[in-house]
């Protein structure tokens, strides 16, 4: 299970990075797509008993989401307060 968890965790982090990258580019379509992927992967990890936090630390600018903070099981993985 550890290997599968690590794969899902890495995909979750990549999705969050993509959300912010597409926001910086102003690409709302891909930003929203990546945000949906992030939400879906978070749900899967939560189903496996892990705690994922990002929804309360999001901002929206120019119709694009930006992840300000991502925590997985209490570990701060992304901190983007710019």
ChimeraX attribute file (.defattr): number of C-alpha atoms within 10 A of each C-alpha:
attribute: neighborCount
match mode: 1-to-1
recipient: residues
	/A:1	7
	/A:2	7
	/A:3	8
	/A:4	9
	/A:5	14
	/A:6	11
	/A:7	11
	/A:8	16
	/A:9	17
	/A:10	12
	/A:11	16
	/A:12	24
	/A:13	19
	/A:14	14
	/A:15	21
	/A:16	25
	/A:17	19
	/A:18	22
	/A:19	26
	/A:20	20
	/A:21	16
	/A:22	20
	/A:23	23
	/A:24	15
	/A:25	11
	/A:26	16
	/A:27	15
	/A:28	18
	/A:29	13
	/A:30	17
	/A:31	25
	/A:32	18
	/A:33	14
	/A:34	23
	/A:35	22
	/A:36	14
	/A:37	19
	/A:38	21
	/A:39	16
	/A:40	13
	/A:41	19
	/A:42	23
	/A:43	15
	/A:44	15
	/A:45	18
	/A:46	15
	/A:47	10
	/A:48	11
	/A:49	10
	/A:50	15
	/A:51	15
	/A:52	21
	/A:53	17
	/A:54	18
	/A:55	12
	/A:56	10
	/A:57	15
	/A:58	12
	/A:59	12
	/A:60	10
	/A:61	11
	/A:62	9
	/A:63	14
	/A:64	21
	/A:65	21
	/A:66	25
	/A:67	23
	/A:68	18
	/A:69	18
	/A:70	23
	/A:71	16
	/A:72	19
	/A:73	13
	/A:74	11
	/A:75	11
	/A:76	11
	/A:77	13
	/A:78	16
	/A:79	12
	/A:80	12
	/A:81	9
	/A:82	4
